[in-house]
Amino acid sequence: MQNIYKNITGWFSSNEADLLYRYALNTDGPILEIGHFLGRSTSVICEAIKDSNKQIVFDSYDLNLNTEKDFLSYYEPIHGPLEIPYLLKDEVISKKLETINLVKANLNEHNLLQYVNLKTENFNTISNKKFKLIFADVLHDKAEIDLNLPYILKLLESNSYLAVHDLSDDLLKYTTNNFNLNFIERTDLLGIFFV
């Protein structure tokens, strides 16, 4: 891995990148990413596909929320009152940019755009498709887990892997106690489950 992700703004650590890369490199796909933001984790998966020399379908979904109003209208009904994440405010909203254009530019700059199908819609619109690896950055708290995890599990083939970002000790316990998942490992805040 060339560690291209280090050139892209985001919250993904080096240890998390190494772990996600390893699972993406060893899958035959297809792969789903839920929450690409500016493409930091996306680039890790793209590098793994490139390095594997396999023809793997990789779909990546994000909502493309580019204004404070859009962000708050979507997330406040789930979480209640909240603040806009500083990276979204600093990198997108204050500059009046669109995340989809930024992720495309970031991946294109490093010749990785060809390895992913970027979608600007909710992942819950996916039907009649199953994945061998799903990277989910949409399970940040119990409310999001209850909302999103049941649908995510429907999208996984049997004998597949689910990589969950921002998986604290409390959320790991909540997830394993309430859903039929087999926990494998965690590095920093990236947890891997077998389904």
Secondary structure, 3 states (H helix, E strand, C coil): CCCHHHHCCCCCCHHHHHHHHHHHHCCCCCEEEECCCCCHHHHHHHHHHHHHCCCCCEEEECCCCCCHHHHHHHHHHHHCCCCCCHHHHHHHHCCCCCHHHHHHHHHHHCCCHHHCEEECCCHHHCCCCCEEEEEECCCCCHHHHHHHHHHHHHCEEEEEEEEEECCCHHHHHHHHHHCCCEEEEEECCEEEEEC
